[in-house]
Amino acid sequence: MSEEYDGEVPQEEIEGEGEGGNDTLPYAWNLVVNNDIKALIHLIKNAKSSESSGEDEEEEEEEEGEDGGNGKEKLPTLEEILNTPNPLTNESLLLWATLNAQTQVIEKIMQATKSLSICPIREPKELTIFEAWEKERAKRERKRLREERKRLRAEQGGEDDEEEEEEEEEEEEEAEEEGEDGAAQLSPDEKFINKLSKQLSDAPEGEEEEGEDAKAPEGFSKLKIAEIMQTGLYQPFTGGQYERTGRGQMIYLNGDVYVGEYVKNRKQGFGTYRYKAGGYYTGKWFNNQKFGIGCQVYPDGSTYKGEFAFNLRDGYGTYKYVNGDIYVGEFKGNKKHGFGRFKFAGDRTVYEGLWQSGVFFSGKWILENGTEFEGSFKGGVPSGNGEFIFPHLVFQHKGTFNGTNWRGAAVNRIDEKARVNAINESKKSPVPVYLLVGASGVGKDTLLNEVRDRLAPNYFIARRVITREDLDQEETESFEYATEEQFETIKENLIGTWEAHGYHYGIYKQPIVRAISNKRSPILSISRTQVESISKTIQELCPTAVIKILLVETSTDVVRERLVQRGRDSEDEIEERLSRNADLSNVIKNDFGEQVVVVDNSSSIQDGVDTLLGANKAKKYG
């Protein structure tokens, strides 16, 4: 472990001659190569902007003139740190931090900068176009508001505003000048494009190119100006200029900024998105949405680190409120849902247990002095049966909450040994784990998505990791996208992996173990070929797990029809699948006997849902 950083930057590192240093790399990138993240964070935190740095340089030059100079090389400005790319990879510092999940570095960059300064601008004229269009839109908005005020004054019989009249006259003069150039019949956007194209061109007056796509020097055309006006300013680090695939940065028309990975013009992979209104998100994206592990910093200063789905907090995570309250647990659709622990900063009390749609309804209320109430809750307050445990007084009191009134039975002295034994035994109580299996086309994911909202919080639906890019919204409810390279790096964290139809699949270990330890029953959608190995792994990790296999089946005709509608396989491939499906289903029934519950999904989705929710309606094999 490195020593506490003392705030001084070693001179040999400035000169690029420190341990592991590279004198061809800029200073900040040398810190990256040396993996000295603490020094890099300190550098960003204390770096001055170019404006303030200029004033300091004048003072330093005066001082050096008096003492002959100290021979030290000046540290880079904040703009130099952020805008100087790695000469070996062409990455900006923010892109490097994003791809390597360096959230502390990203945090310091966000704290130290304004919105656009986090982006190195490779093409100054593109930035000129963007800023000119920003001013033009502001000008048009002022005109719209001025005309609206003028209309209201006319209706109310008020007098005209002199300043607004002068501004209107100036705009009319500009419009007349543009009309003299033959632009009278052009739209406001066309006039703006022509005007800006001339400004960007270095050609002598009268020699401008003509035509729909007249180009200014360095490849800046009217079409390029129009593109920036419509979508914003995109600059690639890798990949092409026109189809955003690879790594790049986007400055949106509203002032928001994205730096990260793209697939076919969609934010996909790792990326950091900064909102002009305040706050930012850094983490995984899929199909232009936050999806996977990420960190969201909100405008009020509160933070969430954990899992996302469809731009919402969904899965396991930690939410830190501005007032100091902390929730650690599960979310669904932005709300606390499942098992979680909420600690109040004010009175230091804790709610620990099950939450549903943001409301605590079952578990423990733990006071700062160690007193606990365990029971049911309604609207976030104790309601119904429960018991108080007073460890410092060594007794317990069972009873019932009726509103705010507590009606207790006799007080019992705590047998601490028996209490500890009861807790230990409860930890050993069996927890069902459901492995959902079935052939492609039987509707496993459809069923799972239908029952998701109807399952009690004591169930946990595991999300799969998959390398397929073309997932639709229905499928991604239970998927997290990863590239082939990313999948290889996380393999050791997966409870099982398999390959199907050219794609890799897996499920994370940690959420399964956590759910079982909290007495929640996980539901895993897996390949039928992985039932034995995943069952064995789960029972090794969690001896209290009891494996149940939910085998989804449907008629051959229904499966054939669904596979044809998907359009992924030829007729021969579909028939081969159908033959293989019957064999594998029989193997599952024969090998696992009474552990198997068949879910018939041949008719309506509702019938399949009812069967999945009520295992007692399904036929068992053995």
N, C-alpha and C positions, 0 to 999 in steps of 0.2 A: 504493500500500500504506500502511495507516494506521501511525502510530508506535506504539511499545510503550506499553501502557497503564500509567500510573504509580500506579494505585490510588486516585487522587483523582477524585471525581465532580464535574464542573463545576456550580457553583451555578445557572447559567442553565438547565441541563438539568433540575435539580430543580424549578425554577419553571415549566418547560414553555416556555421562551423561547429555547432553543438553535436552531441552524440546522435548519430543517425541522421544528421542534417544533410541538406542538399543545397549547395550554393546556387543552383539554377532555379530553385523554387522561391516564390515570394515568402515573406516571413510567416504569415498566417498558415500557409500550406506546409511549411516546415513543422509547425506545431502539430498539424494533422498527421503528417508522416511519422512523427515521433510519438503519436498517440498521447500528447500532453493536452488533454481536453480541459483540465483545470486552468492551465495558462491561457488557452484559447478563449475560454469564457471570460477570464479576467481582462484579456486584451480587448474583446468586444465591449465589455462593460465600461472600460475606461478610455476607449478611443475617442478622439475628438473628431467632429465633422470638419470638412475642408474649410468651411467659413471661419469657425473659431480657431482652427489650426493655423490659418494664415496670420491672424493677429498675434498668436503665441510665437510664431516663427520670427516676426519682426522684433519682439521683445528678446528672444533668445539670441538673435544675431547681434543686438546691441550689447548683450551681456558677454557674448563670446568675443566681440571686438575689444572689450576691456581686459579680459583675462586670457586672450589668445585662443579661445575655443577649447573644448574638452575632448574633441575627437570622437564623440559618440554619434552613431547613426540614428537619425530620427525614426520613431515608430510610425507605421502607416496610419493614415487617417481612416475613419470609419468607412468612407466611400471606397477607399482603396482596398480595404479588407473584404468588403462585400462584392465589389465589382470586378476584382481581379480573378479571372478563372484559373483553375489548375491547368498549367500548360500541358500536362500529360493527358488529362481526361476531358478538358474543356468544361468541367463542372463549375458552377458558382458555389460559393460556400454554403448558401442556403440549400441548394440542391444536394450537396454532399451530406449535410446534416439530416435532410429529409430521408434520403435513401438509406442512411445508416441509423435511423431512429435516435438521433442525438437531440432529445427533447430539451435538454438544458441549454444547449447551444442555440436552438431555435428560439427558446424563450428569451434569451439575452438579445438576439437579433431583433425580435419583435419589440422589446422594450426600448432598444436604442435607436430605432429608426421610425421614419414616417412611411406611409404605405408604399410609394413607388420606389423609394431608395433601396429596397431589399432586392431589386432586380437590376442586374448588369445590363445596360442597353448597348447592344452590339452595333446597331444601325441608328445613328443619331437622327437621320432624316425621318425614319419611321416614328421616332418619339416626337419629332416636330409635327408630323401629321396628326398624331394622337392628341397632342396638346392643343393644336389649332382647332381640331374638331370639338374638343372639350369646351374651348372658348366660344366657338360658334353655337354650340347647343345652349350654352348659358345665355348668349346674346338673344337667341330665338325665344328662350323662356322669358327673358325680361320683356321682350316685345309682346309676347302673349299676355303677360300680366299687365303691361301698360295698357294694351287695348281693352282688357277686361275692366280695368279701373276707369278708363275713359268712357266705356259703355255705361257703367254704373253711375258716373257723374252726370252723363247726359240724361239718364232716366230720372235722376233726383234733382236735376236743374242746377248742378254745381258748376263752378268755374274750372277751366282747364288749368293744368299744372304747367308752369313755364319751363321747368327743367325737362319734363317729359316731352314738351313740344320741341325743344332744342335737340334732344336726342333723336326724336322722330325725323327732324329735318336732316340731320347728319346721315341717318340711314337712307333717306330718300336720295341724297346726293350720291352716296356710294352705289345705290341701285342704278342711278342714271348713268354713272361711269361704266358700270358693267354692261348696261344696255347698249352703250355706244360701240362696244366690241362685238355686237351682233348676238348678245346673249339675252335679249329681251324675252324671247320665247322659251328660255330654259327654266327648269324648275330650280328652287333654291339649292338643292343638293348638287345639281349639275353646275350651277354657277360657282358654288364653293369649290368643287373639284377642279374646274378650269382655272380658277384663281390660284389655288394652292399648287397646282401642277406648274404654272408659270413661275411661281415664287421658288419652287424647288429646282427649276431648270437653270443651268448655267449658260444656255445657248443665247447668242445675241438676239436682241429684240427683232422680230420679224422673221426669225429662222426656226421658230418652234415647229416640231413635228405636228402633223395633222392626222386625224383619224380617231376612231373609237378608242384605240389603245395607244395613244401617243405617249412615248416614254420620256421621262426626264432622265438625266444622267444617273448612273449606278443602278439602273433597273427599276427605278421608282416610276410606276405608271399610274394612269388614271384608275385602272382597275385595282391597283394596290391601294390607292387612296380610298376607293369605294369599299374595299374589303375591310379596312381598318374602321371606316365609318360605321359599318354594319355589325362587326363582331368584336372589335377591339384590336389590341396589338399582340400578336403571337410571335415569339422568337424561339427557334429550335436550338437545343444543345446537340441532339442527335436526331437522325431521321430527316424527312423532307420538310419543305416550307409550307406546302399546301395541304397535304394530309398529315394531320398531327398524329404521328406514331413514333414512339421513342420518348425522349426527354426534352422538355421545353418549359417555357414560361408564358403566361397569358396575363395581360393587363386588360381587364374588362372595362366597358364604357362607363360603368357605375363607379369605377375606382378600385374594385376588388382585384386581388392578384392571386394567381395560382402558379406554383412552381413544382414540377414533378413529372410523373410518367403518364403517357397517353397510349391508347390503343384505338386506332381507326377514329380519330377525332374525339374520343371520349376520355375523360379522366379515369385512368385505370392503373392500379399498382400503388406505389407510394407517392404521396403528394402533400404539399402544404398550401392551404388556402387562407389568405388574409382578407378580412372584411374591412372596407373603408370605414364603416360605422363603428368598428371596434371588435376586437377578439379575432381568434384564428383557430383553424383546425389543422392538425398534422397527423398523418397516419395512412391507412389503406383506403383505396377507392375501388369501386366497381361500377362500370356503366354510368359514370358521372355522379355517383352517389357515395357518401361515406359508408363503407362496408368492410367490417373487420376491426382490427385493433387500431385505436387512435386516441388522440388527446385533443379535447375541445376546451379552449379558453373563451369564456363568454365576456361580453362588454362590461358587465358589472364586476368582473374579477373572479367569479366562481369558475371551477375547473372540473372536468370529467375526464378520467382516464379509464379506458376499457373498451368494450365491444360495441360496435355500431351495426345497424342494418337499415338501409333505405333512409340515410341521413338522421336516424333516430338512435338514441341510447337503447341498445337491445343486446342483452347478454349480461356478462359479469363486469363490474367496474366499480370505481371509486369516485364519488361526487363530493367535492369540498366546497361548502358554501362560504360566502363572504364573511358571515358572522362567526365562522369557526366550526359550525356543525359539519359532521362528516357521516356519509352513508357509504358502506362497503357491502356490496351484494349484487343481486340480480335485478335487471331492468327488462321491461318489455314495452315497446312503443313509447319510449321516453319516460315511463313511469316505473317506480319501484314495484317489482313483481317477482315473487319467489322468495328465496331465503335471503335475509339481509340484516345488517347491524347498523343502527342509527345512533350516533352519539351526539347529544346536545351539549354545545360548548358552555351555555349559561349555567345550568345546574348539574352538568356532568352525568345526567342520567342516560340510560341506554335502553333502546328497544331492540330486542334480538329475537328473530323468528320469521314467520311467514307474512308476506305482504301481497296484496292483491289490488291491482290498478291504482297504486300509489298509497294505499291505506293499510296500516298495520292491523292484522286481525287475529293473530295467534302467536303466542310465544312468551318471552320474559320481559318484564319491566324491571331494570336493575338500577337501584338508587346508589348515590355516591358512597353511602355508608355500608354498602354490601347487602342491604335488604333487597329481596327479590319478590316480585309477584309473577306467578306463572299461570296463564290461563287464556281465556278468550278476550278479544277486544272488539269494540264497535266504534267506528268513527275516530279511531286512534286512542280511545280511552278504555280502561278495563270494563268489561261487561259480561255478566254470566258467571259460570263457575270458575274457581281458581283457588290458589293458595298463596299466602305470604310465607316467606321463609326469612327468619331473622337469625343469621349465623352468629352475630355478636351476642345475642341473647340465648342462643341454642334452643329455639323452639319454632314451630310452624303453626299456621292458623289457616285452616280450610274454610271456605265459605262461598258467598255469591255476591256479586255487585249488581245492584238494581239501580240504574242511574248512577248517582254519586254515593248512594248508600251501600255500605258494606255490612252484610249479615253473616257473621262468622259462627262456626260451630265451636266445639271445645278446642282449647289450645293444647297442642301436643309437644312434648319435649322431643327434640331432634336426637335420634340415635345416629351420630355422625358416621359411624362405621357402616350402618345399614344404608344410610343415604349415599355414601360413596360407592357401596356395592351396587345399589340400584342404578346409579349413574353409569357405572361400568357395564352393567348388564344391558342397559338401554343402548349403549354403544355397540353391543354385540348382537342386538336384535336384527333379524334379517331384513334386507332392503331389496325388493324386486327390481331387476334390471331387464328391460324389454329390448330384444333385438328384432327390429322390423326388417323382414326379408321378403323377397318376391321377385319374379321375373320382370324385365323391362316391359312396360306397357300395362302392368296390372293396376297402376294408379297409386303406388305407395306415397309419393310426394303429395299428390292431390289429397289423399286421406289425411296425411299428417298436417297439412296446412288447414284443412277443415276442422280438425279437432284441437288445433293449437289454442284457440281462444276459449275452448270449452273444458280444457284440462285444468284440474285444480293446481294451485301453486306447488303442491308437493310432488309434481311431475316436472321433469326437465327434458326438453327436446334438444339433443346434441346437434350442433351444426357441423356439416362435413366441409373439408377442404377439397377443392377440385381444380384441375388445371384447364378445364374447358372455358373458353372465353364467351361463347354465345349462349349464356344462360338467360332465360327470361325471368320476369319478376316472380312468377309462381314457384319456379325452381329455387331461386336464390333465397327464399325464406329459410331453407335448410342447408345452404351452401355458403362457402367463403372462397373467393377466387384466389389462386396463386399461380405464378408462372412456374414452368418446369424447374428453373433454377431455384426459385424460392421454396418449392416443394422439397427439393433435395436437402435444403438447409434446415427444415423443420421436422424431418422424418423422425428423429429421435424423440420428439415431443408428441408423437402420434400413437394412439393406442392400437392402431392397425392400419395397414395400407394395402391397397389393391389397385389393379389396372383393369379397365374395361373400355373397349372400343377406342383404344388409343389415348385415353386420358387416365390420370392418376387420381386416386381418392384416398382420404384419410380422415381420422377423427382425433381431436386433441385429447390427451390423457387427463390433464389437470381438471377441466370442468366436470368430467365424469367422477373422478375421485372426490372432488369437493361436494358434488350433489349427493353422493352416497353417504359421505360423512355427516351431511346435514339432514339425513333421512329422507331424501327426495329420490324418486325413482326415475333414472335416466331412460330415455327412449332413443335408441340408435338405429338409424337406417343404414344397413350395411349390405355388402355382397353376400350371397348365400355361400360362397366358397370360403368366407372368413368367419363363419359362425363358431367353429371349434377353436380357432386360434384366439379370436377376440374374447370368447367366453373364458378361456384359460387365463388370458392376461388380466381381465377384470377381476377374477377371483384371486389371483396372486396379489394384485394391488389392494383389493378390498375383500377380505374373507367373509364379510357379512352379506355380500351380494348373492342374490338368488336369481339365476338366469331363466328368463322366460322368452320363448321364441314366437313372435307373431308372424305367421306365414300368410301373406296376402296372395289370394288366388282369384282368378276370374276365368270365364270360358275362353276357349281357344279363339272363337270367332271375334269376341270383344277385343282380345289382345291383338289379333291380326289387324282389325280395323284401326285401333289406336296407333299401331306401328306404321301403318300405311299413311295415316294423317300426319305423323311426324315427318315423314319424308327423308329419313336419314339412311334407310337401308333399301336394297333392291328386293325384289320378290323372293329370289332364292335365299338371300340372307335372312329374310323374315321367316321363311319356312324352316330354315336351319335353327333359328332361335326357338321357335315354337317346339320343335322336337327336343332341344336341349333343356328347355324349361320344365317339361314333364319329368325328365330323368332327375334333374336336380331337386325338384319338389319331393319326389318319392324318397330320395336319399335323406333329405332333412327329416321327413316323417319317420323313417326307419331308424335313423341314427340317434334321434333325440327324444323319441317317444312322448312321454307325458309332459315334457317341457314345451311341446308345440301346441299352439292355439291357432286354428285356421280362421282367417278373416275372409269371407266371401265378398268380393267386390264386383260381382257380375252384373248386378242390377243398378239401382240408383246409388249415387254418392252417399245419400242419407242413410241407406241401409248399411253400407260399408262403415260409415262413421259410427252408427249405433253398435255394430259388432265390435269395432275397435275399442269403443268406450266401455263396452260391457263384455268382458272375456267369458262370462258365464253363459252367454248366448252361443258361444262357438264350440265346435266339436273338438274334443281332445283325442290325441292318438297315443297308443301305447298298449 
